[in-house]
Amino acid sequence: MDVEIREIVEKALEKAQEQDACGNVGRAYAYYTVVAELCPAKRSEVEKLFTDVLCEWGMQLELGNRIEDAVTCYKHSLNIYPNNTRMLNNFAAHLLRNNNPIEAIQYLKLALQVDSNFLPAERNLQNAFSMAVDRWHFPMLNDTARNRGFRRAIQKRIAQGYDVVLDIGTGTGLLSLYAHEAGAKEIYACECSPVMGNVARNVFSRNNADDIKLFPKSSENLCIPQDIPNRVNLIITETFDAGLFGECVIPTLIDAHENLFVGNNLGMVIPLGATLYVAAVESEHIRSRSTILFNKSDHPSFLNFDNVSVLVDDEFYDTENLENVNVNYVTEPKEIVKVNFNDLSVLRTFSGDGEKGMVNVKCRYDGIIDGLVAWFKLNIDEDITLNSSQGKSCWQQAIFPAIPRICKQRDHVEISAEILNGKLNCSYKLVTDTTPKMEPIFRLPKEVITFLNDFDYVISLVRIAKHQKNEPIKYVLDTSPFPVYGLTLLKENRNCEKLYCEANSLALQTVLHKVATDSGITSLIEPISNYSEINNKIDAILIHNFDAKGELKDRDQQNYHDFLDYFLNNAGFILQQKIFLMGQLVYSTDLPKMVRVNDKNVQGHLRNSKYDMSADSKNEPGSTIHSASNDGRYFFVAECINEFEINQVFDLNSSMYECRPSTNAVTLTQLDDSETNESLVNFGKISVPERAIPNALICWYEIQLAPEHIHSTRRCDSFMNHTAVVLEDHLRELVLQDKEITFKVYQMNGLVRVTLVTS
């Protein structure tokens, strides 16, 4: 290196450090780039500082809506540091936040090639797979009743001469393959998603069905004769969500009838139509996830919620599998909407927003109405009907929560169904309701509501705060969804002067201040959106770094506890004390269907086989499925879509699915976001019937707030759900060989990977 370049490098390095110290990370990044480009020998020396400023600069660019500039910076930097795992992962995170999962997957795979133990990249890769292919594809494709119903109806229609087919929203192409198998003359398929379109293309190729013409666009953008030479006489679509209309099936079919379909009773649509049913229900499960329970405990009220009414802020409806949930039908289920997909005039009545149906029904008993539950029956043809209320249905049920109302037997309930912005909305009113007019209803996130309804956990926080009433606590930071700990300190501890809390929405701030005022709390409450807004040393910090979906939150801080220590007074303290990750091996027929497709569930026609696939029992565990090579055919759907499979289920309420315990619960690890470690956990030998060999590991947390306050999140009323690791066949082999079952637990910055030890 000549003297002139050396001087430039040294000056640039000095400037980079100066700008970084002043917080000018954009300029610091530019100077570090000069150093790294002009002096390769210094690259390793400045790599960490270079990466730090790049990551911060990238976030500033993104927040300033300059994502293209951020992409340019990352790509340029990766030319210099192609094996920097943190850089690869953070760049991928930018791509994910800007809805580009396919490109993100490439960089995340590169990061894991460099370091297979870099768990942030592994977790982001699972996120990328879930964004690229919506998770509902997996249970949908594993729904054998759905698949058989559509296959039979398609075979019947094509045999009747409806053999020029348009498959709208083809997904993996399965329904088109059913038509191909049945001998359709022409098949056209369309798919908007580039990822799913590519999956369908691969599926068609693997099945020698390249004569199926695939269009990478919506059916509304198909034209005759440019795309399709003539109108089709059979339309197939399965674009339904739990609320029936949520995937825009009505406007899609109207357009198809008008522009692509023969009509005039010369063609057919599969399915024929659908009927929507609704009922008012009483369910503590629904109540605890949609509104705040104020009178659940015998403990004296610690805060005054009397003058607020809170409802979950979901815009339309939630969807859940209610098969294993205690739901009481306050009213008899009633048909409220019926639609014929073959009748254009009927479809047009559903095309605009507004009320589509109303029923008046009587209450069956004295009780509480917590909301409405809706489901539908899909008439695939004249003989085949699918019911979305059945427990194994891929659609689940639509839940419309409401502020709980006391009702009396034989009270009249008016239930209405309307379309709003193309989606279903159901609501009710008690005709004889004499309840006084309520305070304004505040809409809050579900995580706030489930947190406040986890009374066991909340009461512990209150008791700890009351126990600290005489301690010299002036400034409090409470990071929980609703700061009951901090508010109780303000109320009980005369020394408290200020509470910092995370309350970003106006509705949450309004509820917070109203509860504080009604509870007689006069100390200052300061909602913050960024920790830089804290201008006092904190005496007590409650850390609530839990995501309601079952993980620790990613706060873009490698060592979150260490980060918060910066704000802590020398004599201050932090709650919680310890977090343990727990695990239990279970057998479940439900969980594997959520993460990968089994080809036998999408199997084609079994020709001349003694195995009749019309019986649901043929898909039960332990049943015999004949080899597809002789009697039937597999469509290789699993091979193509399982490229995007994940091995972990998040946001899982395990009590709502079949999960039969095979072992006792064990501690997998104590979580520590300040270090990386690895340990082995031995479950010993497992003796269970062969039909119930475990295939999943349910994981949850035990939280130690204080020695006498330890809380398990494996409860129905917990503020957070669980996760599950779905295991491969290796576990079954080890159990059958009577070997001890051992897992390797690897931890990095609060992320955990659990893998089966197979040797």
N, C-alpha and C positions, 0 to 999 in steps of 0.2 A: 504494500500500500504506500503510495507516494505521500509526501508531506502534506500536500494540499488537501487530498482526500481525508487524511487522518485528522487534520484540523477541522474539516467540515463535519466529520463524524463526532468528534469530541464536542464541538459546539452544539450540534443537533442533540446529542445526549444530554448536555447541560440544559438546553432549552426544554427538552421533553420533560425532564424532572421538575423544572420550574413551573411549567404549564400544568403538569399533573398536580403539583402541590397547591396550585391556585384553583384547581377544579376545572380548568379548561381542557377537558379530556380530548376534545376534537383536535385542538392544536397539538396536544401531547402525542396523540396517535400519529399525526402527520410527521412529527419529528422522530418518533420511534421508527416509523417506516423508513425514513431516510437512513437511520443508523443500520437497520437490518438489511436494507438493500445494498448499501455501499460497503458494509463490513460484515460479510458472512461469518467471520470469526467471532463476532460479538452477539450473534443471534441467540445462542444458548444463554448468554449472560443476561440479556434483556427480555427473554421470552415471557417470563411471568408478568413483568411490568407491562410489556406490549399487550399481552392477553387481557390484563386487567383493564387497561384504558380502552381497548377495542370493545370489550363487552359493555362497558359503561357508555361508550360513545354510540354503540349500536342501539342501546336502549333509548338514548336521547334522540337519535335519528328516527327511530320507530315512533316514539311518542310525539314527535313533530311531523308525523305523516310523511317521512322521507325514507320509506322502506327500501326503495330502489337504491338509494345511496348506501344504506346499511348493507344491502346485498353486495354491492360493489366493493365496499370495504372488506367484508368477510372473504369474498372470493380472492381479492388481491392478497389478503393476509394469509390465506391458506396456500397460496402459491409459495409463500415464504416458509410457512410452518405447516406442511401438509399432514403431519402426524400429531398435531396438537389436539388431544381429545376434548379438552374443554372448549376450544374454539369451534371444533366440528359440532359439538353438542349444542352450544349456544346459537350457532348459525341455524342449525336445524330447528331450534326452539322459535327463532324468528319466523322461519318458514311455516311452522305449524300455526303460530298465532295469525299468520296471514293466509291461512287456508291453502297451503301447498304441501300436503303430506307426502306426495310421491317423491318430490325432490328431497324433502327432509329425510325420508327413509334412506336414500343413498348416502347422505352424510353421517347418519347415525350408524349405519352398518360399517362405514369406514372407521368411525370412532371405536366401535367394538372390535374391529380387526386389530386396531392398535393396542387396545386395552380391553380385554373381554370382561374385566371386573369393574369397568367404569359404569356404575349403576345408574347415574343420571341419564346416560345415553340409552341404557337398556329400558328404563321407564319411559323415556320419550319415544322410543321405538314402538312400544306397545300403544302409546297414545297415537302415534302416526298411523299404525295399522287400523286402529279404531276410527280414525278420521277418514282414512282412505276407503274403508269398507264399513259401513254402519253395522254395529253389532247385531241389530235385529235380523240381518240376513242369516245368521247362523241358526238361531232357534226356528226361524221361518223355514229354512231348508230342511231342518231336522223334524219338522211337523209332518209326520207320515200321513195323518188323516187328511191334511190339506193337500198334500201331493197326490195321494190316491184319488181324492175327489176330483181334482182338476184333470188328472190323467184320464179317468173314466169318461168325464164329460167331453173332453176333447176327442177321444176315440169315437164316442157316440155321434157327435156332430159331424165329424169328417166322414164317417160311414154313411151319414144321411145326405152327403153331397156338399156340405159347407167346407170346401177344401182350399179356398184361397184365404190365407190367414195373415192377420196383423197382430203381433204380440206387442202390446204397449207396456213399456217399462219392463223389458225382458230380464233385467238383472243378470243372473248367471246363464240365462237362455234355457232354463229347464222346461218351461211350458212350450217353447218353440220346439224343443227336442221331442216332447210328447206328441206334438203335431207331426213332426217329421217321422217319428216311429209309426204313427197311425196312417201314413201315406198321403199327407196333404200334397196337392199339386204345386202350390206356391206358398212360401212362408217369408214374411217380412217381419223384422224385429227392430225395435228402436229403444235406445237407452241413452239418457242424458249424461250420466256419470261417465267420464272418461275411464275411470278405473274399472267400473263394472262392465263397461263396454268392452274393455280389453279382456276381462275374465270371460265374458260370453264368447268373444272371438276365439279364445283358446279352447273353450268347451266345444264349440262347433267344430273346430279343427280336429280335436281329439276323437270326435264321433263321426268323422268323415261326412259332416253335414255342411260343407262349404256352400251348398246351394241355398242355404238360408241367407237371405240378404239382410245384413245388419246395418242400421243407420245410427251414427253417433249423435243423435239429436232427438228432440221431443217429437211426438206424433203431430203436434200443432204445426211443426215446420216441415212436414212431409207434403209433397205436392204430386199431383197427377197431371201429366204423365212423366214428369221429370224424374221422380223417384220410383213411384209405383205405376205401372202402365195402365191399370184399371182398378176400379173400386173392389175392395175385398168383400167376401161374404161371411167371414168369421173373424170377430174381434175377440181376443183373449187379453184380459188384464187382471192383475192382482196388485192393485195399487190402493190398498186399504190400510188404515191405521186403527188403533183401538176405538177412535171416535168416528170410524167409517169414512168420513169425508176429508180427513186431514191431509191426504196426499193428492188433493185436487182431482179426484176421479170424475166429479161431475162436469167441470168445464172441459176436461180432456175428452170425455165421451161425447159431449155435445159437439165439439169440433170434429171428432171422428165421424159421427153420424152425418154431419153436414158436408164433409169434404172427402171422406175416404171410404165410406160404408155404402153398400148398395141400397139399404133401407127398403121401404115399401114391402115389408114382410118377406123380403128375399134373402135376408141374412140373419145371423144370430150373434149375440154377445154372450160370452162366458165371463162372469156369471150372469144368470138371468136378472137377478135383483137382490135386494136385501131388505130386512126388516129390523128396525132399531127398537130395543126394549129399554125401559127405565123403571127404577124403583127408588123410593126414599128409604134410607137405611140408617140404622143405629150401629155405630162401630167405634169403640175406643181407639182402635188402630188408626182409623181415618181421622178421628178427632185430634189425636195427639200429634198428627203431622200436618194439621191444617189450621188449628187455632190454639190459643193458650188456655191451659187448664188451670183455673185459679183456686179451685176448692178440692184438689185431689188429696191433700195431706191434712192430718189432724194437727200439724204444727201451727202455732200462731203465725199470722201473716207477718212477714218480714218486710215486704214492700207492698205498696197499695196499687194494685192493677184494676181497681173497681171501675174506673171511669174510662177504660179503653177497651175497644173491641178490635181484635186482631184476626186477620185471615191471611193465609198463605198467598204470596204474590204471583203464583202461577197464572199465566194469562188465560189459559183455557182449561185444561184438565190434566190430571196425573193419570198414569197407567200403572196397574199393579196386578200381579197374580194373587187373587183373593181366595184361592182354593183352600189354603190352610189358615185363613184369617177368620176370626169370629165376627160375622156380619149378620145382623138381624134385619129382616125386611119389614120396615114399619108399614109399608104399603105393598099390596100385591104388584108384582111386575106387570107392566102394561106396554102394549105395542103403541108407539108414539109416532113413528115415521116409517113409511114404506115407499120404496123406490124401485121402479122397473127400468133396468139399464137398456132394455130394448125399445123403450118408448121415448122418442125424442121430446114429445110434448111434456111428459112427466119430468124428464131431465131439466127442461127449461124452467119448470116451476121451482127447481132447486138452485138455479144459476145465480140468483141474487141473494144478498143478505136479507135476513128477516125471519119471522117465525114460520116454522115448517110443520109444527104439530103441537097439540095440547091435549092433556087428559086430566080428568077430575077423578080423584080416587080417595077412598076413606082410609084412615089409619086403622091398623089391625089391633092395636093395644096402646095403653098409656106408655109413653117413652120419650126418647129424645131423637130428633132428626139431625144427623150430623152431615147430611149431604145427599147427593144422588149418585147412583151407580148405573151406568149404561153399557149395553153390549148389543151385539147384532147376530142375526142368523143370515148367512150368505147362501142364497139358493143358486148353487152351481148350475144345476139344471132342474128338470121337473122332479127328479127323484133323489138328488144328492144335496144335502144341506150341511153346512159347517156352522157350529155354534161357538162364538168367541167367549162365551161364559164358561166353557168347559176348562177344567184346570190345566190341561196340557196344551191348550190352544196357544199358538205363537202370538196372538193379538192381545192377550190379557183383557182387562176391563178398564173402561174410562171412569174416572172418579171426579165428581164435581163437588168439592167441599163447600160448606156453608157455615155460618155462625150457628152453633147448636141452638135448637128451639125445642122447648117442651111441647109435647102434643098429647092429646087425649084420644082414647079409643073413639072411633067414628068421626073424628075431626076430618074435614074435607081438605085435601091438598090439591092445588092446581100445579101441574108440572108442565112446563113448556120446553120445546126444543127449537132452537133457532140456529141459523148459520150466520157467523160473524167472521168477516175476512176469510171466507171459504172454509171455516172450521166449525165444528159442532159446539154449541154451548147449551147446556141444560140448567134450568133454574126452577125454583118452586116458591110458592107462598101458601101459608096456612090461611084458608078462607076465614076461619074463625079466630085468627090470631088477635089476642088482646094484649100482647106484650108491648110495654111502653116503648116509644121510639128510642132507638139506641143512639149512643154516641157515634160519631163518625167511625167508620171501619177503616183501620189502618192495614195496609198490605205490607207484610214483612217477608223476608226470605225464609225458606223452610228451615235452614240451619238455625235461625234465631228461635223459631217456634219449637223445634225438636229439642234444642238446648234447654229452653225454659221448662219444657215438659219432662225432662229427665230429672224428676224431683229428688231422687236419691243423690245425684251428683250436686245439684244446686243447693240442697239443704246442707250438704257437707261444706260447701263454700261459705254459706251463711254462718254456720257454726264456727268455722275457723275464723271468719272475720269478727264475729262477736267475742270470741276468745281473745282477740287481739285489741280489745277496746281500750286498754290502758297503755298500749305500746306507743312509743314516740314516732308515729307514722304521720308524716305531713303530706307527702306526695305519693300517689298510687297510679300504677299503670295496669289496666285490666284489658287483656287482648281477647277475651271471650266474646262470643256473638252478642251477648247482652250482659253488661257489667254488674251482675248481682253481687259479686264479691266486693267490687269497688264501691258500689252504692251502699252496701251494708256497712262498710268501714266509715264512709262519710256520715252515715246515720248514727253509728254506735260509738265511734272514736272521736272524742272532742278535739284531738290534735290534728285531725285530717283537714287539709285546706283545699286540695285540688285532686280531681280524678281525671287522668288521661285515659281515653278509651277509643276504640275503633268503631265509629258510627258514621259511615260515609253517605248513606241515603238520608234524604230529608224526612221520610216517614219514620225511620229508626230514630233519628235525632228528636223528632216530635214526641214519639212515645217515650223515649228516655227522659226527656225533660218533664213530661206530664207525670210519669210515675215518680220521679224524684220530687217534684213539687207536692204531689198528693201524699207522699211519704214523709213530708216535713224535712227534706234535705235541702239545706240552703247553701252548702259549700259549692265551690265552683266546679262545674263539669265541663271538660274541654274535649270534644271529639276531635280526633286527628286523622288525617289521611296518610301522613308520612311521619316517621319517627324523628325526622329533623325538626319537627314542630315542637318537640319537647324541650323546654328551656329550664328545667329543674332537675337536680339529681333525685332519683326515685328511691323511696324507702321500701316499697312493697310492689313486686311485679307478679301478676298472675299470667303465666304463659298458657295459652290455649292454642297450641299449634296443631290442631286436629282438623282434618277435612271430614266433613260429614259423610263422605263416600267411603271412608275406612282407612285413610292414610294420614301420615303427617303432612302438613302443608309445606309446599315449596315456596319459601319466601325469598328466594334468590339470595339466601345467606348460607354460606357453607357451614358456619357454626353459629346457629341461632342464639343459643344460650350465651356464648361468648360475646356476640353482638349486643345482646341486651345488657350484659354486665357493664358495658360502657356507660349506660344510663343509670346504673345502680349506685346508690350511696354506699360508702364503705361499710356502714353498719346495716345496710338493707338486706333483704332476703327475696328469694324467688320461689314461687310455687308453680308447677308441681316439683316434687322431689325426685321421683323415678317413674319411668314408663317401661313396662314389660310387654313384649310381643308374645302372645299365647297361641297355641296351635292344638288342633285335634283332628285326627284322621277320621274321615266319614266315607260312607258309600252313598252315592247319589246318582239317580238316573237323569236328573235335571241339569246339573252343572256342566257335564261334558258337552251337552247340546248348545251351551252358550258360547263356547270357544272354538269349536271345530265342527265341520260337517262330516257325517258318516255316510259313505256312498250307499249303504243299504237303505238309508232313509229316503233317497231320491232315485231308487232303483226303477228301471224300466219294466216292461211287461215280461212276466215269466212264462215263456212259451212251453206248453205241454208239460207243465210241472205239477207235481202233486202238492207243491207248497202254494197255497192260495194267499196272495198278498192282500186280499180284501179283508182279512181278519186282523184287527188291531193287535191281537196277542202275538202275531208273528214278529213283532218288533220289541217284545219284552226281553229283559235280560235272560240269557240262558236258552233262548229259543234257537232253532236251527234255521239258518238262511242258506239256501242252496247256492252253490257257486254260480256266479253270473255268467261264467264262460260257457256253461252248458245249457242252462235252462232259461236264462234271462240275460240282462245286460246292465252293466253299470254305465253311467254317463260321464264318469271322470270329473264330476262337479267338485268333489272334495279335493282332488288333486290340484284343481285350478284355483279354488277360492281359499283353501287352507294355507296358501302362501301368506295370507294375511291373518292367520290364526294367532291368538294370544294364549298364554297358559295361565292367565290370572283373571279372575272375575272381581270387579270392583263394585262398590255401592250395592252390596249384597246383604239383604236381611235374611239370614240363613233359616230363620224360623218359618219363612214363607215357602220353602222348597223342601223336597224330600232330602234329608241329610241324616242318615242313620249312623250314629257314633260307632266307630270300630275300636277306639282307644279312649283312655282318659285324656283330659287336657294337660298339656305340659308347657313349661316356659321355654320359648325358643331362644330369646335373647333379651337382655336389658338394652334398651335403645339409648344411644349416646351420639349426638350429632357432632361431637368434637373429635371423634376418632374412627378409624377403620379397623374392623376386627373380623375374625372368622372363628366359628366354633362348630362342634358336632353335637347333635341331639339324637339320642337313641330311644326309639319307641319300643325296643325289644322285639320279640316274636309276636306275631298277631294270629290269633286263632279265631277264625270266623267261618261261617258257611261259605262255600265257594261262590254262591250267588251274591254275597254281600262283602266281597273283598274290597277294601277302601280304594277309592279312586280320586279323592280330593282331600286337601288339607285346609280346613277353615281356620282363619287367623283373625285375632282381635287383640285389644289392648287391656291391660290392667294398669290403672293410673293410681299412683301413690301421691296423694296431695300432702299427707302427713302420716306418721306411723299408724294412727288409728283410723285413717280415712283412705281406704283402698277400694277402687271402683272398677268393676268389669264392664266392658262395653258389649259383652255377649248377653245382652238383655233385650227383650222386646221393646222396652221404652227407652233404650239408650239414645243419646244424642247423635250417635254415629252408627253407620252400618259396618259390615265386615268385608273382608276379602277372602278369596279362596284360590288356592293353587290347584289347578286340575292336573292330575298326574298321568303319565304315560303307562303303557302296559308293563314297563319294567317293575313297577311296584307289585303288580299281580304275580309276576314270575317269582319275585323274591318271597312273597307270602306263600305261594304254592310250594316253594323249595324249603319252607320252614326256616328261613334265614331272618336274622335280626334286621329291623328297618331303621336305618340311620339317615339323617338329613344333615347337609352342610348349610349352615346359616352364615351368610356373608353380609356385613353391615357397612354402609358408607354414607356419612352425612344424613343419617336418619332414614335412608332407604335400605331395604332389606331384600335379599334374594335367598330363597329357600330351594335347594335342589336335593334330589334323592341321590344317595351314594350307592352306586350299583356294583362296586367291586370291593 
